[in-house]
Amino acid sequence: MICITVTPESRTLAPADLLNASRHCDLIELCLDHFINEPNVGELVKMVDKPIMVSCRSEKDGGNWKGTEQQRIQLLREAIVAGPAYIELDLEIANSIPRFGKTQRVVSFTSLNRPLSKIDEVFEQCWKAKADVVKFTWLTEDIDAAWPLLAAVTQQREVPIVGIGIGRSGLTFSLLGRKYGSPWIYAALERGMEAYPKQPTVWQLKEDYRWDEIGAKTRFLGVVGVGDSENVACRVLNAAFQLIEKPIRCLPLMPGDLTKFPKMLEKMKINGLIVDPGYCGDLTGMAAVKDEFAEASERIDVLMEGGNGWKGINTLFEAVDQTGQAVTGQAEWTSRGSFTVIGHSAMARGAAKFFVSKGAAVSVAGTSDNRAATIAREAGVRHVPWNAVHDNRTDTLVIADFGMECGTAKGQLNPMIIRERMTVVDLSVGMVGSAFAEEASARGARYIDPMSVFATNLNLQFRQLTGRDLPEGAFQMGLAE
């Protein structure tokens, strides 16, 4: 089930919030702590035909209650008499509010400072407080923090457990909770109406992650990353799996301790990972085996479990090659002319090695001559001093350092380097364009659009994991939704 949390402030507008939520969920949580004036709970629970759970959380538990603790307890006592389907009671006050009528009791425990270690002990206290459902809420910035909460939900106990993970891995926990039989998962109706920071919306759960298609038999493909590129990747890949009729769906993952991560993946039966461009972490330490360009660039975008451990693969440079063929109109454009790679990062080293392997004449330049010379030496290519880079004639310019700015100040790349008929590749951005795109267009150069590279890259990643291309219509279907 989906439980949409509504946090109205106005007694007049609260019925509209409940009505809007009722159209998209199975259960509504009505938060009393946000009302400016005390609401008539009896009237509100009769407004819609969906079951309502009433809550009133204190500020220390992430709520907005401004009154006294005694006033909060009295409000909850009055609310339970109104006969909602559920009432949420934090463990501290649960014993002071007796069971009434058919209303079921959700006894909750919240830890906003750190993950809880003694789950069994707290669960026992909640059960003794006559809980029908036990609820845990805590910070889940990465999978390490979410793991104890997930373990609690998946175990068979006297009463069921629901949970809320607050932070970047909260969505991960919700989707895993769906697979492993949590009674419901929480969502906001839309952006701006979240009960807590980064709470997923019902639209995000349905359209991006297809929560309603996830069940006990669903297998997960891990997608490591954050932001728009991760959302787009999940939408397209989920559409692809639906088109090929595979019970596989995407699970967003934020790794914590890499020494623990493989064991967690094994427990979740995840044997493949895609790393989206928005992820800035380093997963190379997880791979027992790496391909040549993953090794050189220290950038892995596909991880596959094999007999000898996890294998790390870099498909980004091949995606640039394929995308550039359409932009330049030349099937072997990477083997012709000269390439100048700008940067002194591992990404610059990987790019230089890749284009050399294709037969290009490659040079490396960077704002730090010493570091750029080291990269050039490691890649086996020519180094161009920074003060001479703008006089260096090149057919293709490759920007390979994150944070490289377009401009004329010290440490920036002067756009005068871009000339007519040049090809510009920007590896310093994800799906979005940059100032270099505008300069390339204004100066008559060809710009290899990062969004096109992203699309090609996603297809290559899918092929690595499944042995086939993305099915026709996956992008249209995924993005249209």
N, C-alpha and C positions, 0 to 999 in steps of 0.2 A: 504494500500500500504506500501511497504518497501522502504525507501529512504536510499541508501548507501552513506555515506560521503567519498569522496576521497580527499586526501591532498597531491598531487604531488609537488615535489620540482623542478623536471626537466621537461622542455618543451619537451624533446625527449621522456621521459618515460611516460608522462601524457596520451597519447593515449592508452597505454597498460593498465594503471589503469582504464581508462574509459571503455575499452572493457571488462576487467575482471569483473568489477562491473555490467555492463549491463546484464550479464548472470544470475544474481541472484537478481535483484530488479525491481521495477516499476519506480523509479525516482532516479536520481543521483544528489547529491550535489557536485559541483566542487568548492573547496575552493581555491581562488586565493591568499590568504595571505601566503601560504607556498612556492610559487614559488620563486626561487632565482632570476630569470630574468623574466621580464614581458611577459606573454603568449599571444598568438594570440587566443582570446576567440572565434572569428568567426570561425576559423578552428576547434577548439575543440568541439563546440556544434554540428558540422556536423559529428563527428567521429562515433557516435553510434545512434541506432534507438530508444533509450529511452529518455524521456524528461530530460532536465538538468536544475537544479537550481544553479545559480551562487551566491556565497557569498564571502565576503572579510572582515573578522572580525578583529577588533583591539585587542590588548593584554588585555585591560581591560574587554573585552567581551569574553575572552577565546581563541582568535585567535592568529595569529603569525605575524601580519603585523608590519614591521619595519620602513616603510616610514612615511611621514607626513600625517596628516588627509586630507589635500587638495589633495594629490596624490591618496589617497584611494578613495575619492569621484570621482575623475576624472576617475580612473580605472573602477569603477562601472558604471559611465555614458557611457563609451565606451563599457562596457560589455552588457548593456541593448540594445544598438544599434545592437549587434550581434544576437538578437532575441532568447535568451533562453526561455524555458517554464516559468521559475520563476526567480526572482531575490530577494535575501534577503537584506533588508535595515534596519539597526537599527533605532530605533525611532528618535534618535538625528539628523540623516541626511536624513530621508525619504522625508521631504518636499523640500529638495534641489535637488532631483533627480525626474524629472517629469515622468509620465507614458509614455511609448513608445511602439507602435505597439501592439502585442497580448501578450506580456510578463506580467505575473501576478506578483503582488507585495506581498512579504511576509515581513511584518513589524514586527520587533523583538524587544523584551525587555529582557535584561539579568541582573540577580542579582546573583553574585557569592559569596557574603558575607552572605546573609541571605534570607529566603523566603520572597516573596513580600506579603504585607498585603492589599494593595489597588489595587486589580486586576481590578475591574470594572473601576476605574479611568484611569488606564494605557490602558486598552482595548479601552476606548473611545478615547484616544489620538491617538492610532494606527489606529482606524477606520477613524478618521478625516484626517489621513495622507494617505488616499486612499488605505488602505490595502485590498487585496483580501483574504489573510490569515494572522492571527495574531499568532506570535510565542513567547512563554515564555521559558526562560531557567533559572534554579536556582538549588541550592544545595538541594539534597534529600537524606540525610543520613539515615533517617528512615521514616516510613509511616506518622508521624506527619508533616514532612516537605513536603512530596509529596501531602498531602491531599488538600491544597488550589489549587495546580496545577491541580489535578484531578477534583476538583469541577468546575474549569474554563472550562475544556475540555468538561464536560458532559452537560453543560447548552446550551440551544438553544440561539444563538445570530445572529446578522446581518451577520457576516462572521465567518467561522470556525476557530478553534484554534488548533494549534499543540504545543507540548511541549517537552522539553528535561529535564530530571531530572539527575543531575550529582551527583553521589555517589551510595551508596549501594542500595537505593530504586529506582534508575533510571529505572532498568529493570522492577520493579513492575509497575511503572507509564506507561511504554511502553505497557505492556500487558493489563492493564486496559484501556489505550487509544484505543487499538485495539477493545476491547469489546464495548466501549461506542462511537465509531464512529469517532475517530480522523482521519483526511484525510490521514495521513501517520505516520509511526513511524520510527525513525532513527536507523541505524546500521552501524557498520564498516564491511568491507569485511572480514578481518581476524585479529587475534591478531598482534599487532605491527603497525596497520594502523588506530588506534582509533583517532577520532578528539578531544576527551577529555577523562580523566581517567575513567576507568571502563565502557566505552561505550560497550554495548553488540554487538557481531558480528552477522551477518546474520545467521551463522551456529548455534550459540547458541539459537537464537530466533526460528529457524526452528526445530532443532533436540532435544534440551532440553525442549523447552516450546511450540512447535507446534503452533506458532502464527497464521499460516494460517488456523488452525482448530477452532480458537476462533472467536465467533460472539456474537451478541446481546443476544442469548439464552444460551450461555455458562455459567455454574456455576463453581465457583472456589473452590478448596481445598487449604487452606493456608498451605505453608511449611515454617516454621520459621527456619532460619539458613543461613549460608554463606559457600562458598567453595565447595570442590569436593563432599562431602557427600550430600549436598543440591542438586547439579546438578544431581547426580546419582539417588537420590530419585525421583526427578521430571521426569526424563527420564523413569524410570521404572513404576511409577504410571500413567503417561500419556499413556504409552503403555497399561497398564492394563485397563484403562478406555476406550481406543479405542477397546480393545478386547471384553469387555463386552457391548460395544455400548452405553456408557453413555456420555452425553454431558458435562463432567466434565474435567477440566484441572487444573494443579497446578499453583499456584501463589506464588512466593517467597515473604516473608514478613519479614520486620525488625521492630519489635514493638518499639514504643517510650514510651509515657506516658501510662501506663497500665490502668489508670482510663478512658482514652479516647478510648482505643483500642477496647473494646467490641462494643461500639457504631459505630465505623468505620466498624467493621466486619458485623454488622447488615445492615449498608447502602450498603455494597458490597454483601449482601446476602450470607455470608460465615458462615456456621454453624459447620465446622470441621477444626481442625488444627493438623498438624504433626510437631513435633519439632525434627530436625535432630541433630546428635551428635556434630556437630560443633558449635552449639549455646551455648554460655556461660551465657546468661542472666537467670533471675529467673522469671518464669511465674506463680509461685504458688499463688501469690496474686490475679491472675485473676480468679482462680477456686473457686467457691462457695462450691464445694464438691471435695474431693480428695480420691483416694483409699489408702489403708494402706501403700503401698510402695512408692507412690508419696509423702505422708505425711512424711514418715521417711527419705527419701533421698533428699527431697526438689527438686526433679527432675521429671518434667512432660514431656512425649513425645507424648501424645495424649490429645487433648482438644475437647470436644464435647458439643454443646449447648443443654440444656434440659429445661424442664419446670421450674426448680429451679435455672437456671443459668448455668454456664459452669462447666463441670465435668473434673477434671484432672486425668489422668491415667499414670502409669509407666509400660511399657511393657519390659523394658530393661532386668530385672533380669529373667523374663520368657524366653526371647530370649537366654540368657546365658544358662539356664537350657536345653532348647531344643537343642541348638547347642552342648552342652557338651555330650548329649546322643550319638550323632554320633561319637564324638571324643573318648570317653571312652568306647563305646560299651556297656554301661549300661543304661537301661531305668530309673533307680532310683539312679543315681550316686550322686545326691545332698543329699540323705538321708543316705549315707554310709561314714564312715570315719570322719576325722577331717578337718576343714576348718580354715585357718588363714587369716583374713582380715587385709590388711596393709593400715592404714590411719586413720585420725581423722577428716574427712569431713562428711557432711551429706550423701554423696554417700556411705561412709564406713558404716554408721549407717543403711542405707537402705539395703545394701548388707548383713550385719550381720543378720538383721531381716528376710530377705527373706530366707537365708539358714537355719536359725533356724526353720522357718515355714515348711521347707521341712524335718526336722528331723536330720539335721547335728549337730555335736558338733563343735561350733564356738568359736574362740578366736579373739581378736582384739589387734593389736599392731601399734604404730606410733612413729614418731621421737620425738613427745612431749608426754611424759608419762601421764601428767595430762589431756591433751585433749583426748588422746586415752582411758584413764580410764573412762572419762565422756561418750564417745561414747559407750564403752562396757556396762556401767551401764544402759544407755538409751535403749540399744538393749537387755539387759538381758543376756549378755554372759560374758565369762571370759576375763580378761585383762592380756596380757603378756608384761612385761617390755621390752623396746627396747633393752637393753643390753643382754637380754636373748632370743630374738626372733630367733636368728640363731641356738640356741640349741633346739628350740621347734620343735618336730617332727609333721609334718602335711601331709595330703594326698593331699590337694588342697590349693594353694596359690592364694589369690584374691588381686590384686593391685587396690586400690580404691581411690587414691588421684591423681588429675591432677597435673602434674609436678613432680611426683616421679621419681627420676633418678636412673638408674642402675649404681652402682659403689661402691667404697670402702671408699670414703671420708665421712666426717661428713654430716648427713642429707640425705645420699643416701642409697639405699637398696643393700646390698652386694649380688651379684649373687650366692655366695656360698650357699645361703639358698635353691636354686633350686636343687633338687635331682632326681635321676633316678626314673621313674614311677610316679612322682608327676604330678598333673594337675595344669597348670598355667592359671589363668584368669586375663586379663589386662583390667580394666575399665577406665584406664587413657588416652586412645587413642581413636580416632574415627575409621575410616576404616583402617588406616595404622597399620603396625606392630611396634615393638619397639625393643630396645636392649634386653628386657626380652624374646622376641621371639627367638632371636639368642641364648641366653643362655639356654633356654629350649631345643632347638634342639640339642645343643652341649652336654648337660648333660643327654640326654635321657628322658626328661620329655615331657608330652603332653601339647601342647599350644592351647588354644581355640582362633582361629584366629578372630580378630575383624571384618574382612570383612564378615566372615560367620555369626557372631553375627548380624552385620548390616542387612544382607539379611533376616535373620530370624525375626529380629525386625521389618523390613519394612512390612513383611507379617502379623505380629501380629497387627501392626498399621492399616493396610488396613482392617483386619478382624474386628477390633473394630469399624471402621467407616462404613463398608458396610455389615458386617455380613457374609462375605465370604472370602476365601483365594484368594491371587493373582492368576489370571488365568495362566494356564500353558503357558509358552513362554513369559511372561511379561519381565522377566530379559533379556532373549536372544534378544527379539525384542527391548527393550529399550536401551540396551548397544550396540547392533550391529549397531544401527543407529549413 
